[in-house]
Amino acid sequence: MNKLLVLAVSAQLGLFPAPYGAAAGSRFEKSALEKQELAEKVVWFSHEPLMFSRRRGRMYEDQAQVYQHQHDPENVRLMAALGARYGRLHFYKGIGLETEMPEIRNSMRTAALMHQLGMKVSLYVGGTMFIETFYRETPEAVSWEQRDQYGRPVPYLVGTQTFRHFPCPNEPAYRSYIKKVLKVGIDSLKTDQFFFDNYFLRREPKSCRCPRCQEAFRAFLERRYPTREEVVRRFGYPSVDYIKVNEWDTFNRPEDVAEVDDPVLQEWVRFRCESLADQCREFYDYIKRIDPGISVGFNLKGLYSMNRIWYNAVYHPLFRGKCDFFCFDIDGMSQGLDPETGALVSEVRSYKIARRLGMSCSNGDPGLELAEQMAFNHQKYLEGFGYHSAGYNHYTERVFSPLAEFFRCYNDRYYTETDNLTDVAVLRTWPSMAYSVRATSVPTVLMEQVLIQYKVPFDIVFDCHLDDLGRYQAVVLPGQESLSQANLDRLLDFVRKGGTLVFTGNTADFNEWRERRRVNPLLSLLGGQRPVKITAGSLGKGTLVYIPGIEPALPVRQEGVWDFPSPQWVLPQNHEAVYLALAGHLPRGLTIDTGAPLTTLMEIYRREKSRETIVHFVNFDTQRRLEPFPVELKKVFPGGVKAVEFFSAEFDRPQSLEFSEEKGKVRFQVPSMGLYSMVVVSH
C-alpha cells in the first residue's frame, strides 16, 4: 500500500486530520492497516435475532446468509485472530423464551467457542413483550402490560412496532419471568455479561396507571410520609388515600408543562424513577447472587440537555452500585464542532457522572468518540470480568484505526487504576433538574460547557454526593433553583471550612418541593439584594461567589424532547467572566493550566500505583493540527519529577519532553498534535 493511501486511511480513521497528516508509518498505523484487511472478511455479531429482523422489516435480502455467517466457527476464529476479546450475542428479545430457543441455541454454540478462544460473552436482554408470540406461549403475560390512563397498552415507540408492548415495572410475575431467562444465560451460555435494553418508561401521557402502579404509588407515598402531619404538610389532605394521579387531555397536556409544581405530580415523577430503578436493581442483585463476576449493564443513555427524569424516568444516581456500565445510544446529537454554530458537542458529562457513580461507559466508534472515551472513561474493574473498556467494549472491539491500536497497546498500563483529579464539582440537585422540565438545563449545560472548554478539572455530582465534598475546592450551582435546607446546610458547612460556593441566577429561590422562599438564603449572606454583577463575599474560611446569569450566545429554542439542543451549546456570551470568577476564587488555584485552544478537551488523572500524573488532550477541531502549547501542572506526588513523556499514535514510542520545576509546579510544552495525545509525568 503506497504512502498516500496510508495517509488517507489514517486520516479517515482518526489518527490525524487529513490536511495536516504527519509522516506515516508508525507501528500503530501498520498494525491497523494489516487488521483492516483481515477485518473485511469478518461478520460482526448482531444482538438482533433473525426472527426479529424479519418481523420488523428494513432488512437486506441476504440477511439470513449474514446471520449464518456470524455464527460460523471460522468467522469467530477470525475475530479472535484479530485480537477480539469480547462479543455481544443475540439472546432474548422479548419474543418468548420458547419461541426464541432455536436461535438461542445458535448463540449457545457460538458462546462455547468464544470461551474456548478466550473471548468473553455478552448477552442481550430486551425489555419489551412481543404480543404475537410471547402471549401465545405465556398467555398470562397480557396482564403484565403497562396500561395508560385509558386502560390501553403502551407500545414500543419506534416506527410501526406496535407488536411490542412494555411490561409494567411493578409486576412481580414479569420480573420472575426475566429471572428465568437470565438463569438460562448463566447456566447454558455461561455468560460473562448481560446487557439490558429498552428498560425505560415512556414519557407522559404514556405513564403506566394500571392498578399495580396505583397501589404501588400509594404505598410509596405512605413510606415517604408516614404520619398524618407529614401528609397534611405535603398535600393538604389527612391521608394519601385521597390522592389521585393527574390525567391528561387536550387542555392539560404534558408537553405544556414547564415547571412541575403539583406536589402529587412531583411525587409521581419520583415514583416512576424509583419503580424503574427498583426493577433493574432486582435483576442486578439476582445475577450477582449467582455469580458476582458477571458484568451487568443497562441502556441508561447519558446526560444530555433533555429532562430524562421527566421523559423516561431515568435518574442515574438510583443505579449507583447496581449497574456496572451503560451505553449512550442517543439520536439528536453528534460529537464534534457543530458545522453551523461551532458549538462543541461532547459526551463528557456522561463520562463524568459514570465515574462518580462507579460505572463505566460503553462507546468508542472511530475518531472523536474513541479519543473522547480514551480521555474520559472510567474503566471499572470487576473481579472475574476485568476492566470495562478497550478489550471488553461493544463498540471499540471492531475498530481498527491507528488510534484504536494505540489504545489497545497502552490500555492496561496507563488507562486503568486511575482516578481523575478535580478542582470543582457541578451540583445537579434532584428537584432542580426534575421539576424544571427545561429551563434549568440551559444554565447548567452552559456552565459545564465553560468548564469543559476552559479545561477546568471538574466532576458532576448529585445530592447523594453532598457528604463527600472534601475532594473539591469549589462547588458550582448553575441555576439550581430548588434546594432543601438540609442540602444548603451541607453546602454552607463546606464553605465555612474553606471551600468556594459559586451560584448563579435563581439558585435556592425554592425549597425541595419547589415552594418559593420569601428570602433567598444564599443571597442573604451577600447582603440580601440580588446583585446585577458578579459579587463575592466571605463566609467562615471560605467564599461565596454569585454570578447573576449565564448568558446564552444564541436564542434558546426547544426542539422536541431536547430542552436545549446540542447545536446551541455555544459558549455563553460572558464565558470569560464566568471562568475568571471561578478560577480566581479557588482557594489553592487550578491544578492545571494550559495554553490549548478552547476547542481542545483535557482530563487529568492520578495513578497511585506507578506514581504518575496522566493528562489527556482531545482536539475537537478535526480540520487543524494543534500548534505546540504550554502546560503548567501542580505536582501531584512529593519529590522530584523524573520524566515527562508525550504519547501519540503517530509515534512508535513516547517522546521525552523538556520540563522545569518551580514552587511545586512542573512546566512543559505539548508538541504539535492531531486528534489525541497523552502526557505522562513520572515521579
C-alpha positions as CSV (number, residue, x, y, z in Angstrom):
1,M,0.0,0.0,0.0
2,N,1.6,3.3,-1.0
3,K,2.3,6.2,1.3
4,L,-0.5,8.4,0.1
5,L,-3.0,5.7,0.7
6,V,-1.7,5.1,4.2
7,L,-2.1,8.8,4.9
8,A,-5.7,8.8,3.5
9,V,-6.7,5.7,5.6
10,S,-5.1,7.1,8.7
11,A,-6.9,10.4,8.3
12,Q,-10.2,8.7,7.7
13,L,-9.8,6.6,10.9
14,G,-9.0,9.5,13.2
15,L,-5.2,9.4,13.6
16,F,-4.8,13.0,12.5
17,P,-6.7,15.5,10.4
18,A,-6.3,14.9,6.6
19,P,-4.8,18.3,5.7
20,Y,-2.2,18.1,8.5
21,G,-1.1,14.5,8.3
22,A,2.3,13.8,9.9
23,A,4.7,11.3,8.4
24,A,3.0,7.9,8.1
25,G,4.4,4.6,9.2
26,S,4.1,4.2,12.9
27,R,3.6,0.7,14.3
28,F,0.0,1.6,15.2
29,E,-0.7,2.6,11.6
30,K,0.9,-0.6,10.2
31,S,-1.0,-2.8,12.7
32,A,-4.3,-1.0,11.8
33,L,-3.8,-1.4,8.1
34,E,-3.0,-5.1,8.5
35,K,-6.0,-5.7,10.6
36,Q,-8.3,-3.7,8.4
37,E,-7.7,-6.1,5.5
38,L,-8.4,-9.1,7.7
39,A,-11.5,-7.4,9.3
40,E,-13.1,-7.0,5.9
41,K,-13.8,-10.8,6.0
42,V,-15.5,-10.7,9.4
43,V,-19.2,-10.5,10.0
44,W,-19.5,-9.0,13.5
45,F,-22.1,-10.3,15.9
46,S,-25.5,-8.7,15.9
47,H,-27.6,-8.6,19.1
48,E,-30.8,-9.0,16.9
49,P,-32.2,-12.5,16.3
50,L,-33.1,-13.2,12.7
51,M,-36.7,-13.7,13.6
52,F,-37.0,-10.1,14.8
53,S,-35.2,-8.7,11.7
54,R,-37.8,-10.4,9.5
55,R,-40.8,-9.3,11.6
56,R,-39.6,-5.7,11.8
57,G,-38.6,-5.4,8.1
58,R,-36.0,-3.0,6.8
59,M,-33.5,-5.9,6.3
60,Y,-31.2,-6.8,3.4
61,E,-32.2,-9.7,1.1
62,D,-29.2,-11.7,2.2
63,Q,-29.8,-11.2,5.9
64,A,-30.2,-14.9,6.5
65,Q,-26.8,-15.6,5.0
66,V,-25.2,-12.8,7.0
67,Y,-26.9,-14.2,10.1
68,Q,-25.5,-17.7,9.5
69,H,-22.0,-16.3,8.7
70,Q,-21.8,-14.5,12.0
71,H,-22.2,-17.9,13.8
72,D,-19.7,-19.7,11.5
73,P,-16.8,-21.1,13.7
74,E,-14.3,-19.8,11.2
75,N,-15.7,-16.3,11.5
76,V,-15.4,-16.4,15.3
77,R,-11.8,-17.7,15.0
78,L,-11.1,-14.8,12.6
79,M,-12.3,-12.4,15.3
80,A,-10.0,-14.0,17.8
81,A,-7.1,-13.8,15.4
82,L,-7.8,-10.0,15.1
83,G,-7.4,-9.8,18.9
84,A,-11.1,-9.6,19.8
85,R,-11.6,-10.5,23.4
86,Y,-15.4,-9.8,23.6
87,G,-18.6,-10.1,21.7
88,R,-22.3,-9.5,22.2
89,L,-24.7,-12.2,21.1
90,H,-28.4,-12.2,20.5
91,F,-30.2,-13.9,23.4
92,Y,-33.6,-12.7,24.5
93,K,-35.5,-10.1,22.5
94,G,-38.9,-10.5,24.2
95,I,-40.4,-12.8,21.6
96,G,-40.6,-15.5,24.1
97,L,-38.1,-17.9,25.6
98,E,-39.6,-21.0,23.9
99,T,-40.1,-19.3,20.6
100,E,-36.6,-17.9,20.6
101,M,-34.9,-21.1,21.8
102,P,-33.8,-22.3,18.3
103,E,-31.8,-19.1,17.8
104,I,-30.6,-19.1,21.4
105,R,-29.1,-22.5,20.7
106,N,-27.0,-20.8,17.9
107,S,-25.7,-18.4,20.5
108,M,-25.0,-21.3,22.8
109,R,-22.7,-22.9,20.3
110,T,-21.1,-19.6,19.5
111,A,-20.6,-18.7,23.2
112,A,-18.9,-22.1,23.8
113,L,-16.4,-21.5,21.0
114,M,-15.8,-17.9,22.2
115,H,-14.9,-19.2,25.6
116,Q,-12.5,-21.7,24.1
117,L,-10.8,-18.9,22.2
118,G,-10.5,-16.8,25.4
119,M,-13.3,-14.3,24.5
120,K,-15.9,-13.0,26.8
121,V,-19.6,-13.4,26.0
122,S,-22.1,-10.6,26.4
123,L,-25.8,-11.4,26.1
124,Y,-28.6,-9.0,25.0
125,V,-31.8,-8.9,27.0
126,G,-34.7,-6.9,25.6
127,G,-37.3,-5.1,27.7
128,T,-40.5,-5.4,25.6
129,M,-43.1,-8.2,25.2
130,F,-44.0,-9.4,21.6
131,I,-47.8,-9.8,21.7
132,E,-48.0,-12.1,18.7
133,T,-45.6,-14.7,20.0
134,F,-44.9,-14.2,23.7
135,Y,-48.6,-14.1,24.6
136,R,-49.1,-17.4,22.8
137,E,-46.6,-19.2,24.9
138,T,-47.3,-17.2,28.1
139,P,-51.0,-16.1,27.9
140,E,-50.9,-14.6,31.4
141,A,-48.4,-12.1,30.2
142,V,-51.3,-10.0,28.8
143,S,-52.0,-8.9,32.4
144,W,-48.3,-7.9,32.8
145,E,-48.6,-4.9,30.4
146,Q,-48.4,-1.3,31.2
147,R,-51.7,0.5,30.8
148,D,-52.2,4.2,30.2
149,Q,-54.9,6.3,31.8
150,Y,-57.5,4.9,29.4
151,G,-56.5,1.3,30.1
152,R,-54.7,0.9,26.8
153,P,-51.4,-0.9,26.4
154,V,-48.2,1.1,25.9
155,P,-46.4,0.1,22.7
156,Y,-42.8,0.5,21.6
157,L,-42.0,3.9,20.3
158,V,-40.0,3.5,17.1
159,G,-41.5,3.0,13.6
160,T,-44.6,0.7,13.4
161,Q,-43.5,-1.8,16.0
162,T,-46.9,-1.8,17.8
163,F,-46.5,-5.6,18.2
164,R,-44.1,-4.8,21.1
165,H,-45.6,-3.7,24.4
166,F,-43.9,-2.5,27.5
167,P,-44.3,-4.6,30.7
168,C,-45.2,-2.9,34.0
169,P,-42.1,-2.4,36.1
170,N,-44.1,-3.1,39.2
171,E,-45.3,-6.6,38.0
172,P,-43.6,-9.3,40.1
173,A,-44.6,-12.1,37.6
174,Y,-42.7,-10.3,34.8
175,R,-39.6,-9.9,37.0
176,S,-39.8,-13.6,37.8
177,Y,-40.0,-14.5,34.1
178,I,-36.9,-12.4,33.2
179,K,-35.0,-14.1,36.1
180,K,-35.8,-17.4,34.4
181,V,-34.4,-16.0,31.2
182,L,-31.3,-14.9,33.0
183,K,-30.8,-18.3,34.5
184,V,-30.6,-19.8,31.0
185,G,-28.0,-17.3,30.1
186,I,-26.0,-18.1,33.2
187,D,-26.3,-21.9,33.1
188,S,-26.4,-22.7,29.4
189,L,-24.3,-20.0,27.9
190,K,-22.0,-19.3,30.8
191,T,-22.3,-15.6,30.1
192,D,-19.8,-13.1,31.2
193,Q,-22.1,-10.1,30.8
194,F,-25.8,-9.2,30.5
195,F,-26.8,-6.0,28.6
196,F,-30.4,-4.8,29.3
197,D,-32.0,-2.8,26.5
198,N,-35.3,-0.8,26.4
199,Y,-35.7,-0.8,30.2
200,F,-37.1,2.7,30.4
201,L,-40.6,4.2,30.7
202,R,-42.5,6.1,28.0
203,R,-43.0,9.8,28.6
204,E,-46.3,11.3,29.6
205,P,-49.1,10.7,28.7
206,K,-47.9,7.1,28.3
207,S,-47.3,6.5,32.0
208,C,-48.5,3.2,33.3
209,R,-51.6,3.8,35.5
210,C,-52.5,0.1,35.9
211,P,-53.9,-1.0,39.3
212,R,-50.5,-2.4,40.3
213,C,-48.9,1.1,39.8
214,Q,-51.7,2.9,41.6
215,E,-51.4,0.7,44.6
216,A,-47.6,0.8,44.5
217,F,-47.8,4.6,44.3
218,R,-50.0,4.8,47.4
219,A,-47.5,2.5,49.3
220,F,-44.7,4.7,48.0
221,L,-46.4,7.8,49.5
222,E,-47.0,6.1,52.8
223,R,-43.3,5.2,53.1
224,R,-42.3,8.8,52.3
225,Y,-44.9,10.5,54.5
226,P,-45.7,8.0,57.3
227,T,-47.5,10.4,59.7
228,R,-50.7,12.4,59.3
229,E,-48.9,15.6,59.9
230,E,-46.4,14.9,57.1
231,V,-49.2,14.1,54.7
232,V,-51.1,17.3,55.6
233,R,-47.9,19.4,55.2
234,R,-47.2,17.9,51.8
235,F,-50.6,17.5,50.2
236,G,-53.1,19.4,52.4
237,Y,-55.1,16.1,52.9
238,P,-55.2,13.9,56.0
239,S,-54.4,10.7,54.2
240,V,-52.7,9.5,51.0
241,D,-55.8,7.6,50.2
242,Y,-57.3,10.8,48.9
243,I,-54.6,11.1,46.3
244,K,-55.3,10.5,42.6
245,V,-52.7,10.9,39.9
246,N,-53.5,13.6,37.4
247,E,-54.9,12.7,33.9
248,W,-54.0,14.3,30.6
249,D,-56.3,15.7,28.0
250,T,-56.5,18.3,25.2
251,F,-56.4,21.2,27.7
252,N,-54.0,19.7,30.1
253,R,-51.1,18.5,28.0
254,P,-47.8,17.1,29.3
255,E,-45.9,18.9,26.6
256,D,-47.1,22.2,28.0
257,V,-45.7,21.6,31.5
258,A,-42.6,23.8,32.1
259,E,-42.5,23.5,35.9
260,V,-43.8,20.6,38.0
261,D,-45.4,22.4,40.9
262,D,-48.2,20.0,41.6
263,P,-47.0,18.0,44.7
264,V,-48.7,14.8,43.5
265,L,-47.1,15.1,40.1
266,Q,-43.7,15.7,41.7
267,E,-44.1,12.5,43.7
268,W,-45.3,10.7,40.6
269,V,-42.1,11.7,38.8
270,R,-40.0,10.3,41.6
271,F,-42.2,7.2,41.8
272,R,-41.7,6.4,38.2
273,C,-37.9,6.7,38.5
274,E,-37.9,4.6,41.7
275,S,-40.1,1.9,40.0
276,L,-37.8,1.6,37.0
277,A,-34.6,1.5,39.1
278,D,-36.1,-1.0,41.5
279,Q,-36.8,-3.4,38.7
280,C,-33.3,-3.1,37.3
281,R,-31.7,-3.4,40.8
282,E,-33.6,-6.6,41.4
283,F,-32.2,-8.1,38.1
284,Y,-28.7,-6.9,39.1
285,D,-28.9,-8.4,42.6
286,Y,-30.3,-11.7,41.2
287,I,-27.4,-12.1,38.8
288,K,-24.8,-11.1,41.3
289,R,-26.1,-13.6,43.9
290,I,-25.4,-16.4,41.4
291,D,-22.1,-15.0,40.1
292,P,-20.7,-11.7,41.2
293,G,-18.2,-11.8,38.4
294,I,-20.9,-11.3,35.7
295,S,-20.9,-7.8,34.4
296,V,-24.4,-6.1,34.2
297,G,-25.2,-3.1,32.2
298,F,-28.3,-1.1,31.3
299,N,-29.1,1.2,28.3
300,L,-29.5,4.2,30.5
301,K,-28.0,6.5,27.9
302,G,-26.1,9.5,29.1
303,L,-26.6,13.0,30.4
304,Y,-27.9,15.4,27.9
305,S,-29.9,18.7,27.7
306,M,-33.1,16.8,27.8
307,N,-35.0,16.1,31.0
308,R,-34.8,12.3,31.0
309,I,-36.2,12.2,34.5
310,W,-39.4,13.7,33.2
311,Y,-39.4,11.9,29.8
312,N,-38.1,8.4,30.6
313,A,-38.0,8.0,34.4
314,V,-34.2,7.6,34.2
315,Y,-32.3,9.2,37.2
316,H,-28.7,7.8,37.1
317,P,-27.9,8.1,40.8
318,L,-30.6,5.5,41.6
319,F,-28.5,2.9,39.7
320,R,-25.4,3.7,41.9
321,G,-23.9,0.3,43.0
322,K,-26.4,-1.6,40.8
323,C,-25.0,-1.0,37.3
324,D,-21.5,-1.8,36.0
325,F,-21.8,0.0,32.7
326,F,-24.2,1.9,30.4
327,C,-24.0,3.0,26.8
328,F,-25.1,6.2,25.1
329,D,-27.2,5.1,22.1
330,I,-28.9,8.5,21.5
331,D,-30.1,10.3,18.5
332,G,-30.2,14.1,18.2
333,M,-26.5,14.9,18.8
334,S,-23.2,14.2,17.1
335,Q,-19.8,14.7,18.8
336,G,-17.7,17.4,17.2
337,L,-17.9,21.1,16.4
338,D,-21.4,21.8,15.0
339,P,-21.0,22.8,11.4
340,E,-23.4,25.7,11.7
341,T,-23.0,27.2,15.1
342,G,-19.5,26.0,16.1
343,A,-20.8,24.5,19.4
344,L,-18.5,21.9,20.9
345,V,-20.7,18.8,21.4
346,S,-19.3,16.0,23.5
347,E,-20.3,13.2,25.8
348,V,-18.0,14.5,28.6
349,R,-21.0,14.9,31.0
350,S,-22.0,11.2,30.6
351,Y,-18.4,10.0,31.3
352,K,-18.2,12.2,34.4
353,I,-21.4,11.0,36.0
354,A,-20.4,7.4,35.3
355,R,-17.1,7.8,37.1
356,R,-18.6,9.4,40.2
357,L,-21.4,6.8,40.3
358,G,-19.0,3.9,40.0
359,M,-19.9,2.9,36.4
360,S,-18.2,2.6,33.1
361,C,-19.4,3.8,29.7
362,S,-19.6,1.7,26.6
363,N,-18.8,3.7,23.5
364,G,-15.9,4.3,21.1
365,D,-16.6,4.4,17.4
366,P,-13.8,5.7,15.2
367,G,-12.4,9.2,15.5
368,L,-13.6,11.6,18.2
369,E,-15.8,9.1,20.0
370,L,-12.8,6.8,20.6
371,A,-10.5,9.7,21.6
372,E,-13.1,11.0,24.0
373,Q,-13.6,7.6,25.6
374,M,-9.8,7.2,26.0
375,A,-9.6,10.6,27.7
376,F,-12.6,10.4,30.0
377,N,-13.9,6.9,30.5
378,H,-13.8,5.3,33.9
379,Q,-12.6,1.7,33.4
380,K,-14.5,0.0,36.2
381,Y,-12.8,-3.2,37.3
382,L,-15.0,-6.2,38.2
383,E,-13.3,-9.3,39.7
384,G,-13.9,-12.2,37.4
385,F,-14.6,-10.0,34.4
386,G,-11.9,-7.4,34.1
387,Y,-11.8,-3.7,33.1
388,H,-14.8,-2.4,31.1
389,S,-13.2,-0.7,28.2
390,A,-10.7,-1.3,25.4
391,G,-10.9,-5.1,25.4
392,Y,-14.4,-5.5,26.6
393,N,-16.4,-2.8,24.8
394,H,-19.2,-3.5,22.3
395,Y,-18.0,-0.6,20.1
396,T,-14.3,-0.4,20.4
397,E,-13.8,-4.1,19.7
398,R,-14.5,-3.7,16.0
399,V,-12.5,-0.5,15.4
400,F,-9.0,-1.0,13.8
401,S,-7.7,2.5,13.4
402,P,-4.2,3.6,14.4
403,L,-5.7,5.3,17.5
404,A,-7.6,2.1,18.5
405,E,-4.3,0.1,18.2
406,F,-2.6,2.7,20.3
407,F,-5.4,2.3,22.9
408,R,-5.1,-1.5,23.0
409,C,-1.4,-1.3,23.3
410,Y,-1.4,1.1,26.3
411,N,-4.7,0.4,27.9
412,D,-3.6,-1.9,30.8
413,R,-0.6,0.3,31.6
414,Y,-2.0,3.8,31.5
415,Y,-5.8,3.8,31.3
416,T,-6.6,1.5,34.3
417,E,-6.3,2.0,38.1
418,T,-6.6,5.8,37.8
419,D,-8.8,8.4,39.4
420,N,-9.4,11.9,38.0
421,L,-8.0,14.9,39.7
422,T,-10.6,17.6,40.2
423,D,-10.8,21.2,41.5
424,V,-14.6,21.8,41.0
425,A,-17.9,20.0,41.4
426,V,-21.0,21.0,39.5
427,L,-24.0,20.1,41.6
428,R,-27.2,18.9,39.8
429,T,-29.9,18.7,42.5
430,W,-32.8,16.4,42.1
431,P,-35.7,18.9,42.5
432,S,-34.0,21.5,40.3
433,M,-33.4,19.1,37.4
434,A,-36.6,17.1,37.8
435,Y,-39.2,19.7,38.5
436,S,-37.9,22.3,36.0
437,V,-38.7,20.5,32.8
438,R,-36.5,22.5,30.6
439,A,-35.3,26.0,31.9
440,T,-32.7,24.7,34.4
441,S,-31.0,22.8,31.6
442,V,-29.8,26.0,30.0
443,P,-27.6,27.5,32.7
444,T,-26.4,24.0,33.8
445,V,-25.3,22.9,30.4
446,L,-23.6,26.3,29.7
447,M,-21.8,26.4,32.9
448,E,-20.5,22.9,32.3
449,Q,-19.6,24.0,28.8
450,V,-17.4,26.7,30.2
451,L,-15.6,24.2,32.4
452,I,-15.2,21.7,29.6
453,Q,-13.8,24.1,27.1
454,Y,-11.6,26.1,29.6
455,K,-10.2,22.7,30.7
456,V,-11.1,23.1,34.4
457,P,-10.8,19.7,36.1
458,F,-14.3,19.1,37.4
459,D,-16.9,16.5,38.4
460,I,-20.7,16.4,38.1
461,V,-22.3,15.4,41.4
462,F,-25.8,14.8,42.7
463,D,-27.5,15.1,46.1
464,C,-26.1,11.7,47.1
465,H,-22.5,13.1,47.0
466,L,-23.0,16.1,49.3
467,D,-21.4,14.4,52.3
468,D,-18.2,13.9,50.2
469,L,-17.2,17.3,49.1
470,G,-13.8,17.3,50.6
471,R,-12.1,16.5,47.3
472,Y,-13.1,19.8,45.7
473,Q,-12.0,23.3,46.1
474,A,-15.3,24.7,44.8
475,V,-18.9,23.6,44.2
476,V,-20.9,25.3,41.5
477,L,-24.7,25.6,41.5
478,P,-25.7,26.8,38.0
479,G,-29.3,27.9,38.3
480,Q,-30.1,25.1,40.8
481,E,-33.4,26.8,41.8
482,S,-34.6,24.2,44.3
483,L,-32.5,23.3,47.3
484,S,-33.6,21.7,50.6
485,Q,-32.5,23.3,53.8
486,A,-30.5,20.1,54.7
487,N,-28.5,20.4,51.5
488,L,-28.0,24.1,52.0
489,D,-26.6,23.4,55.4
490,R,-24.1,20.8,53.9
491,L,-23.0,23.3,51.3
492,L,-22.6,26.2,53.7
493,D,-20.6,23.9,56.0
494,F,-18.3,23.2,53.1
495,V,-17.8,26.9,52.6
496,R,-17.2,27.7,56.3
497,K,-14.4,25.0,56.2
498,G,-12.6,26.9,53.4
499,G,-14.4,25.9,50.2
500,T,-15.8,28.2,47.5
501,L,-19.5,28.1,46.5
502,V,-20.4,29.6,43.1
503,F,-24.1,30.0,42.4
504,T,-26.0,31.7,39.6
505,G,-29.3,33.2,38.7
506,N,-32.2,31.9,40.7
507,T,-30.3,29.3,42.7
508,A,-32.0,28.5,46.0
509,D,-35.1,30.6,45.3
510,F,-37.2,27.5,46.0
511,N,-37.1,24.7,48.5
512,E,-37.0,21.0,47.6
513,W,-40.8,21.0,46.9
514,R,-40.4,24.0,44.6
515,E,-42.1,26.2,47.2
516,R,-40.8,29.8,46.7
517,R,-38.8,31.2,49.6
518,R,-39.5,34.7,50.8
519,V,-35.8,35.3,51.3
520,N,-33.0,33.6,49.3
521,P,-30.8,32.1,51.9
522,L,-27.6,32.4,49.8
523,L,-28.2,36.0,48.7
524,S,-28.9,36.9,52.3
525,L,-25.3,36.1,53.1
526,L,-24.2,38.6,50.5
527,G,-26.3,41.5,51.8
528,G,-29.8,40.4,50.8
529,Q,-30.1,42.1,47.4
530,R,-29.8,40.3,44.1
531,P,-26.6,41.8,42.6
532,V,-26.5,42.8,39.0
533,K,-22.8,41.9,38.6
534,I,-20.6,39.2,39.8
535,T,-20.2,39.5,43.6
536,A,-18.1,37.7,46.1
537,G,-18.2,37.5,49.9
538,S,-16.6,35.6,52.8
539,L,-18.2,33.0,55.0
540,G,-16.1,31.4,57.7
541,K,-12.8,30.4,56.0
542,G,-14.5,30.2,52.5
543,T,-16.0,32.3,49.8
544,L,-19.4,32.8,48.2
545,V,-19.5,33.9,44.6
546,Y,-22.7,35.0,42.9
547,I,-23.0,35.2,39.0
548,P,-26.2,36.9,38.0
549,G,-26.6,34.9,34.9
550,I,-25.1,32.5,32.3
551,E,-25.9,34.4,29.1
552,P,-26.7,32.2,26.1
553,A,-24.9,33.2,22.9
554,L,-27.9,32.1,20.8
555,P,-31.6,32.3,21.3
556,V,-32.8,29.2,23.2
557,R,-35.1,27.1,21.1
558,Q,-36.6,23.8,22.2
559,E,-36.8,21.0,19.7
560,G,-39.0,18.1,20.6
561,V,-37.7,16.5,23.8
562,W,-34.4,18.5,23.5
563,D,-34.8,21.3,26.0
564,F,-31.6,22.8,24.8
565,P,-30.4,21.2,21.5
566,S,-26.7,20.5,21.2
567,P,-26.1,23.0,18.3
568,Q,-26.9,25.7,20.9
569,W,-24.2,24.6,23.3
570,V,-22.1,27.6,22.2
571,L,-20.0,29.1,25.0
572,P,-22.1,31.8,26.8
573,Q,-21.6,35.4,26.0
574,N,-20.0,36.0,29.4
575,H,-17.9,32.8,29.3
576,E,-14.6,34.6,30.1
577,A,-16.1,36.4,33.1
578,V,-17.6,33.2,34.4
579,Y,-14.3,31.3,34.1
580,L,-12.4,34.1,35.8
581,A,-14.9,34.4,38.6
582,L,-14.5,30.7,39.3
583,A,-10.7,30.3,38.7
584,G,-10.0,33.5,40.6
585,H,-11.7,32.2,43.8
586,L,-10.2,28.7,44.0
587,P,-8.5,28.5,47.4
588,R,-5.4,26.7,46.0
589,G,-5.7,27.7,42.4
590,L,-6.1,25.4,39.3
591,T,-4.4,22.1,39.3
592,I,-3.5,22.5,35.7
593,D,-3.4,25.5,33.3
594,T,-2.8,25.0,29.6
595,G,-2.4,27.2,26.5
596,A,-4.5,24.8,24.4
597,P,-7.4,26.4,22.4
598,L,-11.0,26.3,23.6
599,T,-11.7,23.6,21.0
600,T,-9.4,21.2,22.9
601,L,-10.6,19.0,25.8
602,M,-8.5,17.8,28.7
603,E,-8.7,15.3,31.5
604,I,-6.1,14.7,34.3
605,Y,-5.6,11.6,36.4
606,R,-3.5,10.3,39.3
607,R,-2.2,6.8,39.0
608,E,-1.0,6.0,42.5
609,K,0.4,2.5,41.6
610,S,3.0,4.0,39.3
611,R,3.3,7.5,40.8
612,E,2.3,9.1,37.6
613,T,0.1,12.1,36.6
614,I,-1.5,11.4,33.3
615,V,-3.0,14.2,31.1
616,H,-5.2,13.5,28.0
617,F,-5.9,16.0,25.3
618,V,-8.5,15.7,22.6
619,N,-8.6,18.1,19.6
620,F,-12.2,18.7,18.5
621,D,-11.1,20.9,15.6
622,T,-10.5,18.0,13.3
623,Q,-9.6,20.2,10.4
624,R,-6.4,21.5,12.1
625,R,-3.5,20.2,13.9
626,L,-2.8,21.9,17.2
627,E,0.3,24.1,17.4
628,P,2.6,23.5,20.4
629,F,1.1,24.8,23.6
630,P,2.4,25.3,27.2
631,V,1.2,23.4,30.3
632,E,1.7,24.3,34.0
633,L,0.8,21.4,36.3
634,K,0.8,21.3,40.1
635,K,3.0,18.4,41.2
636,V,0.7,15.6,42.5
637,F,3.3,13.4,44.2
638,P,6.1,14.5,46.6
639,G,9.7,14.6,45.3
640,G,11.2,15.5,42.0
641,V,9.8,14.7,38.5
642,K,11.8,12.0,36.8
643,A,10.4,12.4,33.3
644,V,7.6,14.0,31.1
645,E,6.7,11.9,28.1
646,F,4.4,12.6,25.1
647,F,2.4,9.7,23.7
648,S,0.7,9.7,20.3
649,A,-0.4,7.1,17.8
650,E,1.8,9.0,15.3
651,F,4.9,7.7,17.1
652,D,6.1,4.2,17.8
653,R,7.4,5.2,21.3
654,P,6.8,8.1,23.7
655,Q,8.7,11.3,23.1
656,S,10.7,12.8,26.0
657,L,9.7,16.4,26.7
658,E,11.9,19.1,28.4
659,F,10.4,20.3,31.6
660,S,11.2,22.6,34.6
661,E,10.1,22.5,38.2
662,E,9.5,25.5,40.4
663,K,7.4,26.1,43.6
664,G,5.6,22.8,43.4
665,K,4.8,23.1,39.7
666,V,6.1,21.4,36.6
667,R,6.1,23.2,33.2
668,F,6.4,21.7,29.8
669,Q,5.3,22.2,26.2
670,V,3.0,19.8,24.4
671,P,4.2,19.3,20.8
672,S,2.0,19.8,17.7
673,M,-0.7,17.1,17.8
674,G,-3.6,15.8,15.7
675,L,-6.7,14.3,17.2
676,Y,-5.4,12.9,20.5
677,S,-2.3,12.8,22.8
678,M,-1.4,11.7,26.3
679,V,1.3,13.2,28.5
680,V,2.7,11.1,31.4
681,V,4.5,12.9,34.3
682,S,6.6,10.3,36.2
683,H,7.8,10.8,39.8
